[in-house]
Amino acid sequence: MSNDVAERNTQHWAKTRSLTIFILTLWFIFGMVLPWFARELDQIVIFGWKLGYYFVVQGSLIAFVVMIWYQNWRQDQIDREFGVNDE
């Protein structure tokens, strides 16, 4: 394997790893941190809903769907940039 190909593979993996760490950090925040503070957030009521309930039940589901979409979209861009896409 030439040095150029090895360098491109290293760069591709670095970007993929950074994206994965970013998504996992967001997942941790929405999946663990916000539910941890649900009781405190329940003191705030918006439109008749307790804020902790909304964040944990509704907001986290929306956030997870958006994170999945973003991760796939961004990974496709990274793959195209380094010429390893499936097309």
C-alpha positions in Angstrom: 0.0 0.0 0.0 1.5 3.4 -1.0 2.0 6.1 1.5 -0.7 8.3 -0.2 -3.4 5.6 0.2 -2.4 4.9 3.8 -2.5 8.6 4.6 -6.0 8.9 3.0 -7.2 5.9 5.0 -5.8 7.4 8.2 -7.6 10.7 7.4 -10.8 8.9 6.6 -10.7 7.0 9.8 -9.9 10.1 11.8 -13.0 11.9 10.5 -15.2 8.9 11.0 -14.0 8.5 14.5 -14.6 12.2 15.3 -18.1 11.9 13.9 -18.8 8.8 16.0 -17.5 10.4 19.2 -19.7 13.5 18.5 -22.8 11.4 18.0 -22.1 9.2 21.0 -21.6 12.3 23.1 -25.0 13.7 22.0 -26.6 10.3 22.6 -25.2 10.3 26.2 -26.6 13.8 26.8 -30.0 13.0 25.5 -30.2 9.4 26.8 -28.6 9.8 30.2 -28.0 13.4 31.4 -31.4 14.9 30.6 -33.3 12.0 32.2 -31.1 12.4 35.3 -32.3 15.9 35.7 -36.0 15.2 34.9 -37.2 15.9 38.4 -35.6 19.3 38.4 -37.0 20.0 34.9 -40.5 18.9 36.0 -40.7 22.1 38.1 -41.1 24.0 34.8 -44.5 23.6 33.0 -45.0 24.6 29.4 -48.4 24.3 27.7 -49.5 22.0 30.5 -46.6 19.6 30.1 -43.8 19.1 32.6 -40.5 20.0 30.9 -38.7 16.9 32.2 -41.4 14.6 30.7 -41.3 16.4 27.4 -37.5 16.3 27.2 -37.3 12.6 28.1 -40.2 11.2 26.2 -40.6 13.5 23.2 -37.5 15.5 22.9 -35.0 12.6 23.2 -36.9 10.5 20.5 -36.8 13.5 18.1 -33.1 14.0 18.9 -32.2 10.4 18.3 -33.9 10.4 14.9 -32.1 13.6 13.9 -28.8 12.2 15.1 -29.3 9.0 13.0 -30.1 11.1 10.0 -27.1 13.5 10.5 -24.7 10.7 11.2 -25.6 8.9 7.9 -25.6 12.1 5.9 -22.3 13.2 7.2 -20.7 9.7 6.9 -21.8 9.6 3.2 -20.0 13.0 2.7 -16.9 11.7 4.3 -16.9 8.5 2.3 -17.4 10.5 -1.0 -14.5 12.9 0.0 -12.1 9.9 0.3 -13.5 7.9 -2.5 -14.8 4.9 -0.5 -18.5 5.4 -1.2 -20.7 2.5 -2.5 -21.8 4.3 -5.7 
